[in-house]
Amino acid sequence: MGFWQRDCCNCDSCSWTTVAIWAAVAAVIAAVLTVLIIAFAVFKPPTATADDALLTRFSLSAAANSTQLLSYNVTVTMSLRNPNMYRSISYGAMAAAFSFNGTRFEDDATVQPFDQGAKKTTTVRVTVGGVAKALPMLSAAGPAEFAREKEAGQFQVEARLDGVMQYKGRGKKCPVAVICPLLLQLVDPDVAATAFERTKCTILRAKTSGC
């Protein structure tokens, strides 16, 4: 009787061990399936940062008709990252624009189309310049704000990219905007540039199916 009782206990132990093993296997399979579903079914938006920027000219003056004239030279380097595990992204040509005090002063630059693989980062560099460019839309408070920022030694400039993006495997092209607030010191181009603090940019994209 003792032999059969001991043998039965061993059977119970084996049964519980088997159940535990299969439960662990099922949990691993479920975790793998969850990762695959997220990787293939969820489309994450890109992220962006302004990694470097340089301001070597930024001067404001008034014309005879009181229109404000801006002379400037700005360079910005941005990084766009694709956080998706298996989905590449294609970008069409992107229009680059710069603004001060809510007024756009440059919108002629363009970033060429590019493809971006999964989990990859692409760096783009935009350089713009102008001499005595009229700013008819600058607000009445604009010159005073310019003077204040000049006195403080730092200018608040916004860099923006506008274009379309498309996820691999989807036919829809989605409008996208990258908006980067820049805090820039005016520097002499012949002197070593001051350090720029890396800045997180905002991504705006269409909230529609496929985007």
N, CA, C and O of each residue as an XYZ file, in Angstrom:
844
protein
N       0.845     -1.202      0.000
C       0.000      0.000      0.000
C       0.878      1.250      0.000
O       0.578      2.242     -0.663
N       1.974      1.174      0.764
C       2.883      2.310      0.805
C       3.488      2.577     -0.559
O       3.684      3.731     -0.939
N       3.792      1.499     -1.313
C       4.398      1.671     -2.634
C       3.453      2.401     -3.569
O       3.861      3.344     -4.247
N       2.194      1.980     -3.616
C       1.219      2.613     -4.513
C       0.947      4.058     -4.102
O       0.749      4.916     -4.962
N       0.935      4.335     -2.811
C       0.702      5.716     -2.367
C       1.850      6.626     -2.792
O       1.634      7.755     -3.231
N       3.105      6.104     -2.652
C       4.262      6.895     -3.031
C       4.277      7.122     -4.542
O       4.607      8.215     -5.001
N       3.926      6.113     -5.302
C       3.904      6.227     -6.766
C       2.845      7.217     -7.218
O       3.079      7.962     -8.170
N       1.687      7.251     -6.569
C       0.601      8.182     -6.903
C       1.035      9.622     -6.635
O       0.711     10.519     -7.412
N       1.778      9.854     -5.520
C       2.274     11.203     -5.218
C       3.219     11.677     -6.289
O       3.199     12.847     -6.674
N       4.057     10.766     -6.778
C       4.971     11.127     -7.852
C       4.211     11.536     -9.106
O       4.611     12.459     -9.815
N       3.113     10.839     -9.369
C       2.289     11.182    -10.537
C       1.700     12.575    -10.402
O       1.694     13.342    -11.365
N       1.205     12.910     -9.215
C       0.656     14.252     -8.986
C       1.724     15.315     -9.191
O       1.458     16.357     -9.789
N       2.924     15.057     -8.700
C       4.015     16.009     -8.852
C       4.351     16.225    -10.319
O       4.561     17.353    -10.764
N       4.399     15.106    -11.072
C       4.690     15.218    -12.506
C       3.609     16.003    -13.223
O       3.901     16.809    -14.107
N       2.367     15.771    -12.848
C       1.250     16.470    -13.491
C       1.344     17.971    -13.269
O       1.176     18.753    -14.205
N       1.611     18.372    -12.038
C       1.724     19.810    -11.751
C       2.924     20.434    -12.453
O       2.863     21.577    -12.907
N       4.008     19.680    -12.539
C       5.188     20.177    -13.251
C       4.887     20.382    -14.725
O       5.282     21.381    -15.326
N       4.177     19.412    -15.297
C       3.807     19.511    -16.721
C       2.906     20.708    -16.966
O       3.078     21.444    -17.938
N       1.937     20.895    -16.063
C       1.026     22.041    -16.195
C       1.800     23.352    -16.119
O       1.539     24.284    -16.880
N       2.749     23.415    -15.197
C       3.541     24.640    -15.034
C       4.375     24.924    -16.281
O       4.490     26.068    -16.718
N       4.953     23.865    -16.844
C       5.767     24.035    -18.046
C       4.916     24.536    -19.207
O       5.294     25.478    -19.904
N       3.760     23.898    -19.409
C       2.888     24.324    -20.516
C       2.342     25.738    -20.303
O       2.147     26.489    -21.259
N       2.100     26.085    -19.045
C       1.642     27.450    -18.756
C       2.726     28.470    -19.101
O       2.434     29.535    -19.645
N       3.977     28.137    -18.782
C       5.087     29.031    -19.109
C       5.258     29.161    -20.611
O       5.495     30.253    -21.127
N       5.135     28.008    -21.331
C       5.234     28.038    -22.797
C       4.129     28.898    -23.386
O       4.376     29.690    -24.296
N       2.920     28.751    -22.878
C       1.789     29.540    -23.374
C       2.004     31.032    -23.125
O       1.657     31.863    -23.964
N       2.577     31.367    -21.967
C       2.835     32.776    -21.656
C       3.868     33.365    -22.608
O       3.737     34.502    -23.061
N       4.911     32.564    -22.907
C       5.939     33.038    -23.847
C       5.349     33.244    -25.231
O       5.619     34.252    -25.884
N       4.539     32.282    -25.681
C       3.906     32.403    -27.001
C       3.000     33.622    -27.055
O       2.981     34.346    -28.050
N       2.245     33.848    -25.977
C       1.351     35.010    -25.932
C       2.154     36.312    -25.986
O       1.757     37.267    -26.654
N       3.288     36.339    -25.274
C       4.124     37.544    -25.283
C       4.694     37.797    -26.668
O       4.724     38.936    -27.134
N       5.153     36.724    -27.333
C       5.692     36.870    -28.691
C       4.623     37.359    -29.647
O       4.873     38.249    -30.459
N       3.428     36.783    -29.555
C       2.331     37.205    -30.424
C       1.967     38.672    -30.177
O       1.663     39.408    -31.115
N       1.999     39.086    -28.921
C       1.693     40.479    -28.594
C       2.704     41.419    -29.227
O       2.343     42.449    -29.794
N       3.986     41.048    -29.121
C       5.037     41.871    -29.725
C       4.864     41.957    -31.233
O       5.013     43.029    -31.820
N       4.548     40.820    -31.866
C       4.365     40.805    -33.318
C       3.162     41.641    -33.735
O       3.210     42.357    -34.736
N       2.086     41.546    -32.964
C       0.885     42.332    -33.281
C       1.196     43.820    -33.179
O       0.810     44.606    -34.045
N       1.900     44.200    -32.107
C       2.260     45.616    -31.939
C       3.177     46.063    -33.057
O       3.024     47.160    -33.594
N       4.142     45.203    -33.414
C       5.122     45.572    -34.434
C       4.489     45.756    -35.805
O       4.878     46.652    -36.554
N       3.513     44.914    -36.139
C       2.954     44.949    -37.482
C       1.628     45.709    -37.573
O       1.291     46.229    -38.637
N       0.884     45.778    -36.489
C      -0.443     46.394    -36.555
C      -0.461     47.832    -36.051
O      -1.318     48.615    -36.459
N       0.473     48.193    -35.169
C       0.498     49.539    -34.610
C       1.521     50.392    -35.369
O       2.684     50.011    -35.504
N       1.076     51.528    -35.852
C       1.948     52.435    -36.593
C       2.293     53.618    -35.695
O       1.447     54.469    -35.420
N       3.536     53.662    -35.245
C       3.965     54.743    -34.367
C       4.377     55.964    -35.185
O       4.973     55.822    -36.253
N       4.068     57.155    -34.694
C       4.490     58.372    -35.408
C       5.987     58.583    -35.231
O       6.562     58.117    -34.248
N       6.622     59.274    -36.164
C       8.047     59.565    -36.013
C       8.281     60.548    -34.872
O       7.349     61.198    -34.400
N       9.519     60.649    -34.441
C       9.921     61.649    -33.455
C      11.019     62.503    -34.081
O      11.649     62.099    -35.058
N      11.241     63.681    -33.514
C      12.233     64.586    -34.102
C      12.881     65.447    -33.029
O      12.279     65.746    -31.997
N      14.119     65.837    -33.295
C      14.848     66.759    -32.427
C      15.639     67.739    -33.292
O      16.028     67.425    -34.417
N      15.867     68.920    -32.745
C      16.806     69.874    -33.347
C      18.133     69.656    -32.632
O      18.256     69.948    -31.443
N      19.119     69.145    -33.351
C      20.379     68.752    -32.738
C      21.406     69.883    -32.698
O      22.253     69.935    -31.806
N      21.320     70.772    -33.660
C      22.284     71.866    -33.718
C      21.669     73.017    -34.505
O      20.851     72.796    -35.397
N      22.060     74.238    -34.177
C      21.573     75.420    -34.898
C      22.579     76.541    -34.734
O      23.272     76.643    -33.722
N      22.639     77.375    -35.752
C      23.616     78.467    -35.763
C      22.975     79.721    -36.351
O      22.365     79.677    -37.419
N      23.121     80.827    -35.647
C      22.603     82.123    -36.088
C      23.781     83.086    -36.206
O      24.358     83.496    -35.199
N      24.135     83.445    -37.441
C      25.302     84.311    -37.646
C      24.925     85.719    -38.101
O      25.783     86.600    -38.166
N      23.653     85.934    -38.414
C      23.174     87.283    -38.732
C      21.706     87.356    -38.368
O      20.930     86.464    -38.711
N      21.325     88.414    -37.676
C      19.922     88.613    -37.320
C      19.755     90.071    -36.929
O      19.976     90.438    -35.775
N      19.369     90.895    -37.881
C      19.238     92.332    -37.622
C      17.939     92.840    -38.223
O      17.533     92.425    -39.308
N      17.301     93.736    -37.507
C      16.019     94.295    -37.913
C      16.144     95.806    -38.045
O      16.709     96.470    -37.176
N      15.609     96.346    -39.144
C      15.640     97.793    -39.362
C      14.335     98.213    -40.024
O      13.621     97.385    -40.589
N      14.033     99.496    -39.950
C      12.785    100.011    -40.508
C      13.052    100.692    -41.851
O      14.002    101.460    -41.997
N      12.196    100.394    -42.819
C      12.279    101.052    -44.125
C      11.582    102.403    -44.040
O      11.019    102.761    -43.006
N      11.629    103.164    -45.166
C      11.029    104.507    -45.193
C       9.527    104.457    -44.932
O       8.960    105.382    -44.350
N       8.887    103.370    -45.366
C       7.433    103.256    -45.164
C       7.084    102.542    -43.854
O       5.952    102.102    -43.654
N       8.071    102.437    -42.976
C       7.910    101.816    -41.643
C       7.818    100.298    -41.681
O       7.656     99.662    -40.640
N       7.919     99.706    -42.877
C       7.974     98.245    -42.945
C       9.294     97.764    -42.355
O      10.346     98.352    -42.607
N       9.234     96.700    -41.573
C      10.442     96.169    -40.943
C      11.207     95.276    -41.925
O      10.614     94.473    -42.645
N      12.526     95.433    -41.940
C      13.395     94.665    -42.831
C      14.314     93.783    -41.989
O      14.952     94.254    -41.047
N      14.373     92.507    -42.338
C      15.177     91.550    -41.571
C      16.300     90.983    -42.434
O      16.074     90.551    -43.565
N      17.506     90.992    -41.888
C      18.650     90.326    -42.514
C      19.043     89.161    -41.611
O      19.104     89.318    -40.391
N      19.307     88.004    -42.194
C      19.504     86.810    -41.360
C      20.326     85.743    -42.081
O      20.369     85.682    -43.309
N      20.967     84.918    -41.284
C      21.609     83.687    -41.731
C      21.390     82.644    -40.632
O      21.863     82.809    -39.508
N      20.684     81.592    -40.960
C      20.335     80.562    -39.981
C      20.631     79.184    -40.563
O      20.345     78.914    -41.730
N      21.197     78.332    -39.745
C      21.394     76.929    -40.108
C      20.864     76.060    -38.979
O      21.141     76.319    -37.808
N      20.103     75.028    -39.328
C      19.587     74.111    -38.316
C      19.765     72.678    -38.808
O      19.582     72.377    -39.987
N      20.125     71.812    -37.879
C      20.257     70.380    -38.161
C      19.218     69.632    -37.329
O      19.202     69.730    -36.102
N      18.351     68.884    -38.013
C      17.286     68.143    -37.341
C      17.458     66.647    -37.575
O      17.974     66.217    -38.606
N      17.014     65.865    -36.592
C      17.011     64.406    -36.714
C      15.579     63.903    -36.622
O      14.842     64.256    -35.701
N      15.194     63.072    -37.590
C      13.888     62.419    -37.571
C      14.116     60.929    -37.353
O      14.919     60.307    -38.050
N      13.413     60.367    -36.392
C      13.579     58.943    -36.065
C      12.292     58.177    -36.319
O      11.200     58.642    -35.993
N      12.439     56.995    -36.907
C      11.329     56.081    -37.129
C      11.337     55.050    -35.996
O      12.230     54.203    -35.959
N      10.367     55.095    -35.068
C      10.383     54.187    -33.919
C       9.786     52.813    -34.198
O       9.827     51.941    -33.331
N       9.232     52.603    -35.394
C       8.576     51.336    -35.706
C       9.597     50.219    -35.903
O      10.683     50.437    -36.442
N       9.228     49.024    -35.456
C      10.153     47.895    -35.492
C      10.306     47.309    -36.891
O      11.394     46.870    -37.262
N       9.223     47.298    -37.672
C       9.281     46.643    -38.985
C       8.711     47.500    -40.112
O       8.609     47.025    -41.243
N       8.343     48.731    -39.841
C       7.712     49.569    -40.850
C       8.639     50.707    -41.247
O       9.029     51.519    -40.408
N       8.987     50.767    -42.515
C       9.771     51.899    -43.000
C       8.825     53.050    -43.342
O       7.617     52.851    -43.477
N       9.377     54.246    -43.481
C       8.597     55.440    -43.797
C       9.249     56.147    -44.982
O      10.470     56.285    -45.047
N       8.418     56.588    -45.908
C       8.899     57.396    -47.033
C       8.389     58.823    -46.862
O       7.212     59.047    -46.581
N       9.292     59.776    -47.036
C       8.936     61.189    -46.944
C       9.041     61.825    -48.322
O      10.005     61.596    -49.052
N       8.040     62.624    -48.669
C       8.142     63.426    -49.873
C       8.964     64.669    -49.586
O       9.447     64.851    -48.468
N       9.128     65.526    -50.584
C       9.854     66.784    -50.377
C       9.162     67.578    -49.265
O       7.934     67.631    -49.195
N       9.969     68.190    -48.401
C       9.428     68.942    -47.273
C       9.847     70.404    -47.377
O      11.022     70.722    -47.566
N       8.860     71.280    -47.250
C       9.126     72.721    -47.276
C       9.623     73.158    -45.911
O       9.041     72.803    -44.886
N      10.703     73.931    -45.899
C      11.274     74.423    -44.644
C      10.935     75.899    -44.470
O      11.033     76.683    -45.414
N      10.539     76.269    -43.266
C      10.176     77.664    -42.985
C      10.707     78.061    -41.619
O      10.884     77.225    -40.733
N      10.961     79.373    -41.467
C      11.452     79.925    -40.203
C      10.596     81.115    -39.819
O      10.174     81.897    -40.672
N      10.342     81.245    -38.512
C       9.493     82.334    -38.017
C      10.118     82.994    -36.801
O      10.857     82.373    -36.037
N       9.796     84.276    -36.646
C      10.160     85.024    -35.447
C       8.940     85.788    -34.962
O       8.278     86.476    -35.740
N       8.645     85.665    -33.670
C       7.524     86.384    -33.072
C       6.215     86.105    -33.813
O       5.379     86.996    -33.971
N       6.047     84.870    -34.263
C       4.828     84.477    -34.955
C       4.760     84.898    -36.406
O       3.738     84.682    -37.058
N       5.822     85.496    -36.933
C       5.846     85.963    -38.329
C       6.869     85.165    -39.121
O       8.039     85.096    -38.743
N       6.434     84.571    -40.207
C       7.332     83.787    -41.043
C       8.221     84.726    -41.850
O       7.733     85.636    -42.521
N       9.549     84.493    -41.778
C      10.465     85.346    -42.530
C      11.225     84.588    -43.616
O      11.947     85.192    -44.410
N      11.058     83.255    -43.649
C      11.737     82.447    -44.669
C      10.917     81.190    -44.960
O      10.554     80.453    -44.044
N      10.627     80.952    -46.243
C       9.886     79.743    -46.597
C      10.269     79.218    -47.986
O       9.461     78.570    -48.651
N      11.486     79.497    -48.413
C      11.922     79.080    -49.747
C      12.766     77.808    -49.746
O      13.005     77.237    -50.811
N      13.213     77.357    -48.601
C      14.091     76.186    -48.547
C      13.285     74.893    -48.644
O      12.099     74.864    -48.317
N      13.944     73.818    -49.098
C      13.291     72.524    -49.278
C      14.219     71.393    -48.846
O      15.423     71.435    -49.101
N      13.653     70.386    -48.193
C      14.371     69.152    -47.874
C      13.953     68.109    -48.901
O      12.760     67.897    -49.119
N      14.916     67.461    -49.528
C      14.629     66.495    -50.582
C      13.963     65.233    -50.022
O      14.145     64.909    -48.849
N      13.186     64.513    -50.863
C      12.533     63.276    -50.412
C      13.556     62.248    -49.920
O      14.693     62.215    -50.391
N      13.139     61.419    -48.974
C      14.023     60.365    -48.486
C      13.204     59.224    -47.902
O      12.062     59.405    -47.480
N      13.819     58.043    -47.889
C      13.218     56.849    -47.284
C      13.942     56.553    -45.979
O      15.146     56.772    -45.850
N      13.182     56.054    -45.022
C      13.733     55.804    -43.690
C      13.357     54.405    -43.236
O      12.176     54.081    -43.118
N      14.363     53.572    -42.981
C      14.106     52.211    -42.537
C      13.602     52.153    -41.111
O      13.648     53.142    -40.380
N      13.116     50.971    -40.721
C      12.614     50.772    -39.365
C      13.720     50.998    -38.346
O      14.856     50.564    -38.540
N      13.381     51.682    -37.258
C      14.313     51.984    -36.156
C      15.519     52.800    -36.612
O      16.576     52.736    -35.984
N      15.380     53.559    -37.684
C      16.481     54.357    -38.211
C      16.258     55.842    -37.942
O      15.131     56.298    -37.751
N      17.373     56.585    -37.933
C      17.336     58.037    -37.747
C      17.946     58.712    -38.960
O      19.007     58.306    -39.436
N      17.277     59.744    -39.463
C      17.759     60.506    -40.615
C      18.013     61.945    -40.181
O      17.183     62.557    -39.510
N      19.154     62.469    -40.568
C      19.526     63.843    -40.227
C      19.402     64.735    -41.454
O      19.894     64.397    -42.531
N      18.741     65.875    -41.286
C      18.598     66.848    -42.370
C      19.162     68.185    -41.905
O      19.073     68.539    -40.729
N      19.738     68.914    -42.841
C      20.358     70.204    -42.528
C      19.776     71.259    -43.459
O      19.727     71.073    -44.674
N      19.340     72.358    -42.880
C      18.734     73.445    -43.647
C      19.491     74.738    -43.351
O      19.684     75.101    -42.190
N      19.914     75.425    -44.402
C      20.593     76.714    -44.266
C      19.850     77.758    -45.092
O      19.585     77.541    -46.275
N      19.516     78.881    -44.479
C      18.798     79.951    -45.170
C      19.455     81.291    -44.868
O      20.166     81.440    -43.874
N      19.208     82.261    -45.740
C      19.740     83.602    -45.531
C      18.984     84.629    -46.347
O      18.394     84.305    -47.378
N      19.002     85.848    -45.894
C      18.339     86.929    -46.611
C      18.880     88.273    -46.143
O      19.392     88.404    -45.032
N      18.756     89.269    -47.016
C      19.235     90.609    -46.700
C      18.085     91.597    -46.889
O      17.477     91.663    -47.958
N      17.796     92.367    -45.834
C      16.756     93.393    -45.868
C      15.454     92.853    -46.456
O      14.873     93.443    -47.367
N      15.016     91.729    -45.920
C      13.775     91.109    -46.383
C      12.597     91.731    -45.642
O      12.582     91.769    -44.411
N      11.615     92.216    -46.387
C      10.472     92.911    -45.794
C       9.599     91.947    -44.992
O       9.343     90.817    -45.407
N       9.157     92.425    -43.843
C       8.247     91.656    -42.982
C       6.970     92.462    -42.769
O       6.760     93.001    -41.682
N       6.127     92.552    -43.772
C       4.924     93.377    -43.634
C       3.941     92.846    -42.600
O       3.102     93.596    -42.101
N       4.038     91.541    -42.269
C       3.099     90.952    -41.323
C       3.597     90.996    -39.880
O       2.900     90.537    -38.976
N       4.791     91.540    -39.652
C       5.296     91.626    -38.280
C       4.412     92.551    -37.465
O       4.090     93.655    -37.904
N       4.020     92.109    -36.289
C       3.115     92.892    -35.457
C       3.788     94.173    -34.972
O       5.008     94.320    -35.035
N       2.964     95.085    -34.493
C       3.486     96.354    -33.986
C       4.425     96.137    -32.805
O       5.338     96.928    -32.567
N       4.183     95.047    -32.064
C       5.033     94.749    -30.909
C       6.302     94.001    -31.308
O       7.184     93.787    -30.476
N       6.398     93.599    -32.585
C       7.539     92.825    -33.047
C       8.888     93.488    -32.841
O       9.795     92.856    -32.301
N       9.056     94.752    -33.255
C      10.354     95.411    -33.061
C      10.771     95.491    -31.597
O      11.947     95.311    -31.278
N       9.818     95.760    -30.704
C      10.139     95.833    -29.279
C      10.574     94.466    -28.760
O      11.502     94.376    -27.956
N       9.909     93.400    -29.212
C      10.292     92.054    -28.796
C      11.677     91.701    -29.333
O      12.474     91.063    -28.645
N      11.955     92.122    -30.571
C      13.268     91.884    -31.156
C      14.351     92.572    -30.311
O      15.388     91.981    -30.007
N      14.089     93.828    -29.940
C      15.056     94.580    -29.128
C      15.263     93.917    -27.771
O      16.386     93.860    -27.271
N      14.180     93.416    -27.175
C      14.278     92.759    -25.872
C      15.134     91.495    -25.962
O      15.998     91.262    -25.117
N      14.887     90.680    -26.994
C      15.637     89.441    -27.143
C      17.100     89.717    -27.504
O      18.005     88.995    -27.084
N      17.309     90.775    -28.289
C      18.686     91.154    -28.627
C      19.447     91.551    -27.369
O      20.613     91.196    -27.200
N      18.782     92.287    -26.493
C      19.406     92.701    -25.236
C      19.716     91.489    -24.351
O      20.735     91.439    -23.662
N      18.801     90.516    -24.394
C      18.990     89.299    -23.593
C      20.058     88.388    -24.192
O      20.583     87.516    -23.499
N      20.383     88.578    -25.456
C      21.427     87.788    -26.094
C      20.954     86.484    -26.688
O      21.771     85.667    -27.113
N      19.637     86.268    -26.728
C      19.079     85.038    -27.293
C      17.790     85.348    -28.047
O      16.943     86.105    -27.574
N      17.658     84.747    -29.233
C      16.466     84.941    -30.056
C      15.658     83.649    -30.118
O      16.207     82.555    -30.246
N      14.350     83.808    -30.025
C      13.455     82.666    -30.148
C      12.986     82.564    -31.600
O      12.224     83.397    -32.090
N      13.463     81.527    -32.264
C      13.133     81.303    -33.671
C      12.485     79.932    -33.798
O      12.887     78.984    -33.123
N      11.487     79.829    -34.660
C      10.836     78.543    -34.902
C      11.204     78.019    -36.282
O      11.069     78.730    -37.278
N      11.670     76.775    -36.340
C      11.944     76.098    -37.607
C      10.841     75.071    -37.838
O      10.423     74.380    -36.909
N      10.374     74.974    -39.079
C       9.250     74.087    -39.372
C       9.450     73.390    -40.717
O       9.873     74.007    -41.695
N       9.137     72.092    -40.749
C       9.125     71.317    -41.982
C       7.703     70.844    -42.241
O       7.035     70.350    -41.332
N       7.237     70.993    -43.476
C       5.909     70.530    -43.865
C       6.016     69.647    -45.095
O       6.689     69.999    -46.064
N       5.350     68.498    -45.055
C       5.376     67.606    -46.210
C       4.395     66.469    -46.027
O       3.407     66.601    -45.304
N       4.666     65.350    -46.681
C       3.826     64.158    -46.558
C       4.721     62.961    -46.250
O       5.882     62.915    -46.656
N       4.160     61.997    -45.527
C       4.867     60.758    -45.209
C       3.957     59.574    -45.514
O       2.734     59.707    -45.550
N       4.571     58.421    -45.732
C       3.807     57.222    -46.066
C       4.477     56.007    -45.432
O       5.671     55.770    -45.619
N       3.682     55.235    -44.672
C       4.196     54.005    -44.088
C       4.261     52.907    -45.143
O       3.372     52.802    -45.988
N       5.302     52.095    -45.097
C       5.413     50.973    -46.013
C       4.246     50.016    -45.797
O       3.931     49.656    -44.663
N       3.616     49.611    -46.877
C       2.475     48.708    -46.782
C       1.147     49.412    -46.729
O       0.100     48.764    -46.719
N       1.168     50.732    -46.693
C      -0.077     51.504    -46.710
C      -0.036     52.492    -47.867
O       0.988     53.123    -48.131
N      -1.150     52.611    -48.540
C      -1.195     53.472    -49.713
C      -1.460     54.932    -49.413
O      -1.275     55.788    -50.277
N      -1.894     55.228    -48.186
C      -2.272     56.601    -47.858
C      -1.051     57.467    -47.570
O      -0.160     57.072    -46.818
N      -1.021     58.646    -48.174
C       0.021     59.630    -47.891
C      -0.518     60.619    -46.869
O      -1.591     61.196    -47.049
N       0.232     60.808    -45.803
C      -0.258     61.570    -44.667
C       0.479     62.905    -44.520
O       1.710     62.926    -44.495
N      -0.246     64.003    -44.426
C       0.414     65.290    -44.152
C       1.131     65.241    -42.803
O       0.617     64.678    -41.836
N       2.311     65.832    -42.750
C       3.075     65.832    -41.506
C       3.812     67.159    -41.374
O       4.257     67.731    -42.369
N       3.939     67.642    -40.151
C       4.683     68.874    -39.876
C       5.620     68.624    -38.703
O       5.250     67.978    -37.723
N       6.828     69.140    -38.814
C       7.824     69.052    -37.752
C       8.114     70.477    -37.273
O       8.587     71.304    -38.052
N       7.838     70.764    -36.019
C       7.971     72.119    -35.487
C       9.013     72.122    -34.368
O       8.867     71.425    -33.364
N      10.065     72.919    -34.560
C      11.173     72.944    -33.604
C      11.386     74.355    -33.064
O      11.752     75.245    -33.832
N      11.174     74.588    -31.786
C      11.491     75.886    -31.181
C      12.992     75.978    -30.930
O      13.581     75.086    -30.320
N      13.603     77.050    -31.397
C      15.048     77.219    -31.257
C      15.354     78.445    -30.414
O      14.755     79.502    -30.611
N      16.264     78.310    -29.494
C      16.746     79.435    -28.700
C      18.189     79.685    -29.134
O      19.090     78.913    -28.806
N      18.396     80.784    -29.885
C      19.664     80.991    -30.583
C      20.406     82.223    -30.107
O      19.815     83.274    -29.858
N      21.715     82.068    -29.986
C      22.590     83.200    -29.714
C      23.206     83.666    -31.026
O      23.618     82.850    -31.850
N      23.266     84.961    -31.211
C      23.905     85.517    -32.404
C      25.416     85.401    -32.228
O      25.978     85.880    -31.243
N      26.070     84.750    -33.209
C      27.512     84.523    -33.089
C      28.231     85.058    -34.321
O      27.653     85.170    -35.401
N      29.479     85.377    -34.135
C      30.342     85.802    -35.224
C      30.745     84.559    -36.018
O      31.278     83.617    -35.431
N      30.507     84.524    -37.339
C      30.836     83.328    -38.125
C      32.321     82.984    -38.123
O      32.698     81.852    -38.424
N      33.165     83.958    -37.786
C      34.609     83.710    -37.758
C      35.100     83.238    -36.390
O      36.284     82.961    -36.198
N      34.164     83.153    -35.448
C      34.507     82.732    -34.091
C      33.794     81.414    -33.807
O      32.727     81.145    -34.357
N      34.391     80.599    -32.947
C      33.778     79.315    -32.611
C      32.357     79.518    -32.102
O      32.094     80.406    -31.291
N      31.443     78.678    -32.592
C      30.033     78.811    -32.229
C      29.801     78.391    -30.780
O      30.511     77.540    -30.244
N      28.808     78.995    -30.167
C      28.434     78.603    -28.818
C      27.689     77.274    -28.863
O      27.176     76.878    -29.910
N      27.632     76.592    -27.733
C      26.964     75.294    -27.665
C      25.455     75.477    -27.814
O      24.868     76.407    -27.262
N      24.848     74.574    -28.568
C      23.399     74.589    -28.751
C      22.795     73.452    -27.950
O      23.277     72.321    -28.001
N      21.741     73.754    -27.211
C      21.088     72.726    -26.412
C      20.078     71.973    -27.266
O      19.147     72.567    -27.810
N      20.264     70.683    -27.377
C      19.373     69.836    -28.182
C      17.929     70.024    -27.742
O      17.627     70.036    -26.549
N      17.032     70.173    -28.733
C      15.643     70.520    -28.455
C      14.693     69.497    -29.057
O      14.862     69.083    -30.205
N      13.701     69.091    -28.286
C      12.677     68.183    -28.790
C      11.696     68.939    -29.674
O      11.245     70.029    -29.322
N      11.371     68.364    -30.811
C      10.433     68.986    -31.751
C       9.063     68.332    -31.640
O       8.936     67.210    -31.150
N       8.054     69.035    -32.095
C       6.685     68.529    -32.112
C       6.352     67.989    -33.492
O       6.650     68.627    -34.502
N       5.733     66.813    -33.538
C       5.275     66.217    -34.793
C       3.759     66.356    -34.869
O       3.035     65.909    -33.979
N       3.295     66.978    -35.939
C       1.853     67.070    -36.199
C       1.542     66.234    -37.425
O       2.181     66.403    -38.464
N       0.578     65.338    -37.326
C       0.188     64.510    -38.473
C      -1.319     64.374    -38.510
O      -2.005     64.557    -37.504
N      -1.816     64.051    -39.684
C      -3.266     63.925    -39.862
C      -3.808     62.785    -39.021
O      -3.255     61.686    -39.042
N      -4.884     63.028    -38.280
C      -5.508     61.995    -37.471
C      -6.594     61.300    -38.270
O      -7.780     61.407    -37.955
N      -6.180     60.591    -39.302
C      -7.102     59.843    -40.150
C      -6.608     58.412    -40.290
O      -5.453     58.111    -39.986
N      -7.483     57.538    -40.750
C      -7.123     56.129    -40.912
C      -5.949     55.996    -41.877
O      -5.942     56.591    -42.954
N      -4.961     55.208    -41.472
C      -3.794     55.012    -42.309
C      -2.653     55.941    -41.992
O      -1.555     55.785    -42.528
N      -2.899     56.924    -41.112
C      -1.862     57.881    -40.729
C      -1.481     57.743    -39.270
O      -0.620     58.476    -38.784
